[in-house]
Amino acid sequence: MKINLTKKAKKRIILLISVILFGVFAYWQNNDITVSEYEYTSSKVAKEFDGFRIVQLSDYHNKYCGENQKNILNIVSELSPDIIVITGDIIDQNFKGYENSQELVIGAVEIAPVYYVTGNHERSSDEYEIIRKTMLDAGVNVLEDEIAEIKKGDAAIQIVGLDYDSLQSNVLESLMAQTDENSISVLLSHNPEEIDYYSECGADMVFCGHAHGGQIRLPFTQGLYAPDQGILPKYTAGVHESDNLTEYISRGIGNSGFPLRIFNRPEIVCVTLRAE
């Protein structure tokens, strides 16, 4: 039986199919988590830490990633991290609710030691103290302008945690002055655009987030927009260098404000240290 459709009906069918296809694409772009793996080689990496793996999570924004957040925790576990670093915005100031973030940190500490610093959303949310207590009770190292040391024999790695509210002060200079220049320093800070400042303060590595990968990534761009950087931002993802500093920027996991990622899937970063 032949069905004759009017031009108007054909247009409606094409539009419906286009909407469905875009919906499938958008869901995939916003929920299929990718892993970016890098190696960091330096003479400051002691042989005891050769092969040491750091997994970074950033900008979770209380995202739902399956029951008990298993979709993301399974990926993290398969990476066999020695430590997990969370670089801010684990909750979202624009929406009430923190249960997914609680489940994330409770599950993460069962995989590896977790080190955490705040982002702008925690510092603007009245729910931060709740999630902070959850993290502390679970055993997360909440670093609010503090230094944590990981030792293996006589060698050490120093984890420097810069609180979001301290970024524009001289706190980082003071923190870095307390580090051992012979040991590698790993800075955790939310904002990637301050790379030159981090370098001037003497950090060796820094893990950042905040930029959400530029939200919509088109060819030959680092994305279309990022907070604190504006249109066509420079620092949204990947690896960047400034003098002796190497910066790793996570595209993040969740969304806030603008709810859609395009050519910019959620990302977990994994860095393996190598002795030179």
C-alpha positions as CSV (number, residue, x, y, z in Angstrom):
1,M,0.0,0.0,0.0
2,K,1.4,3.3,-1.1
3,I,1.1,6.3,1.3
4,N,1.1,9.7,-0.2
5,L,2.4,12.3,2.2
6,T,2.0,16.0,1.8
7,K,5.1,18.2,1.8
8,K,4.1,19.5,5.2
9,A,3.8,16.0,6.6
10,K,7.2,15.1,5.2
11,K,8.8,18.1,6.7
12,R,7.3,17.2,10.1
13,I,8.7,13.7,9.9
14,I,12.1,14.9,8.9
15,L,12.0,17.4,11.8
16,L,10.9,14.7,14.3
17,I,13.7,12.3,13.1
18,S,16.2,15.2,13.4
19,V,15.1,16.0,17.0
20,I,15.4,12.3,18.0
21,L,18.8,12.0,16.5
22,F,20.0,15.2,18.1
23,G,18.6,14.0,21.5
24,V,20.5,10.7,21.2
25,F,23.7,12.6,20.2
26,A,23.3,15.1,23.1
27,Y,22.7,12.3,25.6
28,W,25.9,10.5,24.4
29,Q,27.9,13.7,24.5
30,N,26.9,14.5,28.1
31,N,27.1,11.1,29.6
32,D,29.7,9.0,27.9
33,I,32.8,9.5,30.0
34,T,36.2,9.5,28.3
35,V,39.6,9.0,29.9
36,S,42.7,11.1,28.9
37,E,46.0,9.5,30.0
38,Y,49.3,11.3,30.1
39,E,52.8,10.7,31.4
40,Y,54.8,13.2,33.4
41,T,58.6,12.7,33.3
42,S,60.9,14.7,35.5
43,S,64.2,14.4,37.4
44,K,62.3,15.4,40.5
45,V,60.3,12.2,40.3
46,A,62.1,9.8,42.6
47,K,62.5,6.2,41.5
48,E,60.2,5.2,44.3
49,F,57.4,7.1,42.6
50,D,58.1,5.8,39.1
51,G,54.7,4.5,37.8
52,F,52.7,6.4,40.4
53,R,49.2,7.1,39.0
54,I,47.1,10.2,39.8
55,V,43.5,10.2,38.7
56,Q,41.7,13.6,38.5
57,L,38.0,14.3,38.8
58,S,36.6,17.8,38.5
59,D,33.4,19.7,38.2
60,Y,31.1,16.9,39.2
61,H,28.2,19.3,39.9
62,N,26.3,16.5,41.7
63,K,25.8,14.6,38.4
64,Y,24.0,11.2,38.5
65,C,26.3,8.5,37.1
66,G,24.3,5.4,37.7
67,E,23.3,3.7,41.0
68,N,25.9,4.6,43.6
69,Q,27.8,6.5,40.9
70,K,29.0,3.1,39.6
71,N,29.4,4.3,36.0
72,I,32.2,6.7,37.0
73,L,33.6,4.7,39.9
74,N,34.1,1.6,37.8
75,I,36.2,3.6,35.3
76,V,38.3,5.1,38.1
77,S,38.9,1.7,39.7
78,E,40.0,0.2,36.4
79,L,42.7,2.9,36.1
80,S,44.3,1.6,39.4
81,P,45.1,5.0,40.8
82,D,47.5,5.5,43.7
83,I,45.6,8.7,44.6
84,I,42.5,10.5,43.4
85,V,42.4,14.3,43.2
86,I,39.2,16.3,43.1
87,T,39.6,19.8,41.9
88,G,36.4,21.6,42.9
89,D,32.8,22.1,42.1
90,I,31.7,18.7,43.4
91,I,28.3,20.2,44.1
92,D,26.3,22.9,42.3
93,Q,25.2,26.2,43.8
94,N,22.3,26.5,41.4
95,F,20.5,23.4,42.5
96,K,19.7,21.9,45.8
97,G,21.0,18.4,46.4
98,Y,24.3,16.7,47.1
99,E,23.5,13.0,47.4
100,N,25.3,12.0,44.2
101,S,28.4,13.8,45.3
102,Q,28.3,12.1,48.7
103,E,28.0,8.7,47.0
104,L,31.0,9.6,44.7
105,V,33.4,10.5,47.5
106,I,32.3,7.5,49.7
107,G,33.0,5.2,46.7
108,A,36.2,7.0,45.7
109,V,38.0,6.5,49.1
110,E,37.4,2.8,48.8
111,I,39.5,2.9,45.6
112,A,42.4,5.1,46.7
113,P,43.3,8.0,49.0
114,V,41.4,11.2,47.9
115,Y,42.6,14.8,48.0
116,Y,40.2,17.6,47.4
117,V,40.1,21.4,47.0
118,T,37.1,23.7,46.7
119,G,35.8,25.4,43.6
120,N,33.6,28.5,43.2
121,H,30.4,26.5,43.6
122,E,31.3,25.1,47.0
123,R,32.2,28.6,48.2
124,S,28.8,30.0,47.0
125,S,26.7,27.1,48.3
126,D,25.0,26.9,51.7
127,E,25.3,23.1,51.3
128,Y,29.1,22.9,51.3
129,E,29.4,22.2,55.0
130,I,27.3,19.1,54.6
131,I,29.3,17.7,51.8
132,R,32.5,18.8,53.5
133,K,31.5,16.8,56.6
134,T,30.7,13.8,54.4
135,M,34.2,14.0,52.9
136,L,36.0,14.3,56.2
137,D,34.0,11.4,57.7
138,A,34.8,9.3,54.7
139,G,38.5,10.0,55.1
140,V,39.0,12.5,52.2
141,N,42.0,14.8,52.6
142,V,40.2,18.2,52.4
143,L,43.0,20.7,51.6
144,E,42.0,24.2,52.4
145,D,45.4,26.0,51.9
146,E,47.2,23.0,53.3
147,I,50.0,20.6,52.2
148,A,49.8,16.9,52.4
149,E,52.9,14.7,52.0
150,I,53.0,11.2,50.5
151,K,56.2,9.3,51.4
152,K,57.9,6.2,50.1
153,G,61.1,5.5,51.9
154,D,63.1,8.7,51.8
155,A,61.2,10.1,48.8
156,A,58.1,12.3,48.9
157,I,55.4,13.9,46.9
158,Q,53.9,17.1,48.2
159,I,50.2,17.7,47.5
160,V,49.5,21.5,47.8
161,G,45.8,22.3,48.1
162,L,44.8,25.9,47.3
163,D,41.3,26.9,48.5
164,Y,39.2,28.7,45.9
165,D,38.8,31.8,48.1
166,S,42.6,32.1,48.4
167,L,43.4,32.3,44.7
168,Q,43.7,36.1,44.5
169,S,45.7,36.5,47.7
170,N,49.3,35.7,48.5
171,V,48.5,32.3,50.1
172,L,50.0,30.2,47.4
173,E,53.4,31.9,47.7
174,S,53.3,31.1,51.4
175,L,52.3,27.5,50.8
176,M,55.0,26.9,48.2
177,A,57.6,28.4,50.5
178,Q,56.9,25.5,52.9
179,T,57.5,22.8,50.3
180,D,60.8,20.9,49.7
181,E,62.2,22.1,46.4
182,N,63.9,18.6,46.0
183,S,60.5,16.9,46.1
184,I,57.9,17.1,43.4
185,S,55.0,19.5,44.2
186,V,51.6,18.7,42.9
187,L,49.3,21.7,43.1
188,L,45.5,21.3,43.2
189,S,43.6,24.5,42.2
190,H,40.3,25.1,40.5
191,N,41.2,27.8,38.0
192,P,43.3,26.9,34.9
193,E,43.8,30.5,33.6
194,E,46.2,31.3,36.4
195,I,48.9,29.0,35.0
196,D,51.6,31.7,34.9
197,Y,50.9,32.6,38.5
198,Y,51.2,28.9,39.6
199,S,54.5,28.7,37.7
200,E,55.9,31.9,39.3
201,C,55.1,30.4,42.7
202,G,57.2,27.4,42.0
203,A,54.8,24.5,41.5
204,D,55.9,21.5,39.3
205,M,52.5,20.2,38.4
206,V,49.0,21.6,38.7
207,F,45.6,20.0,38.2
208,C,42.7,22.3,37.4
209,G,39.1,22.2,36.1
210,H,36.5,25.0,36.1
211,A,36.4,25.6,32.3
212,H,34.1,22.6,31.4
213,G,36.2,22.1,28.2
214,G,34.8,25.3,26.8
215,Q,31.4,23.7,26.7
216,I,31.0,23.5,22.9
217,R,34.3,22.5,21.2
218,L,34.6,23.2,17.5
219,P,37.6,22.5,15.3
220,F,40.6,24.8,15.9
221,T,39.2,26.1,19.2
222,Q,39.6,25.3,22.9
223,G,35.8,25.7,23.2
224,L,33.5,28.7,22.8
225,Y,33.2,29.9,26.4
226,A,34.7,29.4,29.9
227,P,34.1,31.1,33.2
228,D,36.6,33.8,34.0
229,Q,38.1,33.5,30.4
230,G,35.1,34.5,28.4
231,I,34.6,33.8,24.7
232,L,37.2,31.6,22.9
233,P,39.1,30.7,26.0
234,K,42.7,29.6,26.0
235,Y,42.8,27.1,28.9
236,T,40.0,24.6,28.8
237,A,41.5,21.1,28.5
238,G,44.6,19.1,27.9
239,V,48.2,19.8,28.9
240,H,49.7,23.3,29.1
241,E,53.2,24.4,30.1
242,S,54.6,27.6,31.6
243,D,58.4,27.6,32.3
244,N,58.9,24.5,34.5
245,L,55.2,24.0,35.3
246,T,53.0,21.4,33.6
247,E,49.2,22.0,33.9
248,Y,46.6,19.4,33.4
249,I,43.0,20.6,32.8
250,S,40.0,18.4,33.1
251,R,37.0,19.0,31.0
252,G,34.9,18.0,34.0
253,I,32.1,15.5,34.5
254,G,28.9,17.5,35.1
255,N,27.3,20.7,33.8
256,S,26.1,23.9,35.4
257,G,24.1,26.8,33.9
258,F,24.3,25.8,30.2
259,P,23.2,22.2,30.3
260,L,24.7,20.8,27.1
261,R,28.1,19.6,26.0
262,I,28.9,19.4,22.3
263,F,32.0,17.5,21.0
264,N,33.1,17.7,24.6
265,R,32.3,14.5,26.5
266,P,32.8,14.3,30.3
267,E,36.4,13.5,31.1
268,I,38.6,11.7,33.7
269,V,42.3,12.6,33.6
270,C,45.0,10.1,34.6
271,V,48.7,11.1,34.9
272,T,51.5,8.5,35.4
273,L,54.7,9.8,37.0
274,R,58.0,8.7,35.4
275,A,61.4,9.1,36.9
276,E,63.8,10.7,34.4
